[in-house]
Amino acid sequence: MATRELTPNEVETGRRGINDADLTATQVQALVFTMDASKQKWAHLKANKAEYEAKLQAENEVLYCNYPSLFQMHAEDRLDTTFFEMLALKRKIEKGEITAEQATAIVGQKLHQRYLPQSVQQDVGPALTYESFYRQSTP
């Protein structure tokens, strides 16, 4: 699926919600968790995708304007463990434990392992959904 980008009209409309600063991994995760509550609140509108996403967009403007692909993936329930793995790597970069180049290599290696033909893979297994991973990682 193609990356979600904002249209010029959406950028102009949401300009007040766009940050100039790079958000930390913790801030990005908080935005996604806030959207969890919005998704539950408006779940009854899921049959009407346009109205559902409009409500989510209104309540999660910072996530929508700064990370539109992440917003879209979460709205469509397509986030999986890859999201949490990338957040963990972003935290390591922020702490100075690894470089961005090292993180890129790690992500590339994991994606390579995930998408190799089954006959070549070594028991990598499917990625957990966002909800499954979140349930497992919270006490």
N, C-alpha and C positions, 0 to 999 in steps of 0.2 A: 504494500500500500504506500502511496506517495506521502511525503512529508507534508504536514499541514502548515501552511504559511498564512499570515494575515493579509487580507486585501488592503489596498491603500485606504479605502473608506474605513475599514475596521481599525487600522492603525491610527487614523485621524480621530476617530470616535473614542478610542481607548488610550490616547496619548497620555492622559493623566495617570493611567495604571501601569505604564511602562517604566521600569527602573533603569537607571543608568548604571547602577552598581551590579556586580556579579553576586547573586545570592549564594549563601553557603549551602552545603548539603542539608544541614538541619533546617534551614529556612525553606528549602524546596520541599523537603519531606513534610514540614508543617503545612504548607499550602495544599499538598495532596491529601493529607489527613483532614484538613478543613473541608475539602471537596467531598470527602467520604460522607460527612454529615449532610451536605447539600444533596448528594445522590440519594441518601435515605429519605430525606425530606420530600424530594420531588419524584420519588420512584413511581408514584401513581401516574405520572405523565409520560412514562417511557414509551407508550404506544404512539404518542405524538412526538416524534424525534425533534422536530424544530422547536416546539414549545419547551420540551425537557431541556434541551441544550441552551435555550435562551435563559431559562431560570438558573441553570448552572453557571452560565457565563456571567449573569448579573451578580451572583453571589461570590464568584471566584475570579473577579476581574484581573487581579494581579497574576494569577497562574495563567489565565487565558491570554493576556497581553504579552507576557514575558516568555512563556513556554507553551505556545499553541499546540504543538505536536503532543506534548505530554498531557495537556488538558484533553485533547481529542482522544488519545489512547485511553485515558482514565474514564472519560465519558462513555466510551464504547466497551469498557471492561476488558481492555487488551493489555493492561500492565501485567507483567510477570516478574519473576525473580531477577531478571536482568536489570530492572529499575533499582532494586535494592543493592545489587552488586555494584552498579555504577555509582550509587550514592556512597557506598562504603569506600570505593576508590577515590571519589571526590573528597571525602573526609581525610583520607590518607595524604592526598595532595595538599590539602589545606594545612595539615599538621607537618608537612615537609618530610613525610616518611618515604614518599615516592615522587617521581616527576610525572608530568603529564604524558610524556613519551612512554614511560614505563606503564602507566595506566592504559594507554592506547594499545600497547602490545598485549597486555593481559586481556583486555576486552576482545581484541582480534583473535587471540588464541581460544578463548571460550566460545566465540561465535563459530570459529572454524571447527571446533570439536562438536558443536551442536548441529551444524549443517553438513557434516561429512556424510557420505552414504552409509547406511546402517551396517554394511559389511565391513566398513573400515573403523567404525566407532568402537570405543572401548567402554561400554556400559556408562554412557554419559546420562542418559535418561532425559525425559521431557522437562521443560521448565515449569515450575509451579506457577499457578495463577497468582495475581496480586493478592486476592482475598485469602487464598490458601497459605501463602507465605506470611501474610500479616497475622493470620490466626495462629500459626505455628510460633511466630516470634514474640507474641504478646502473652504475658502470664495470665 
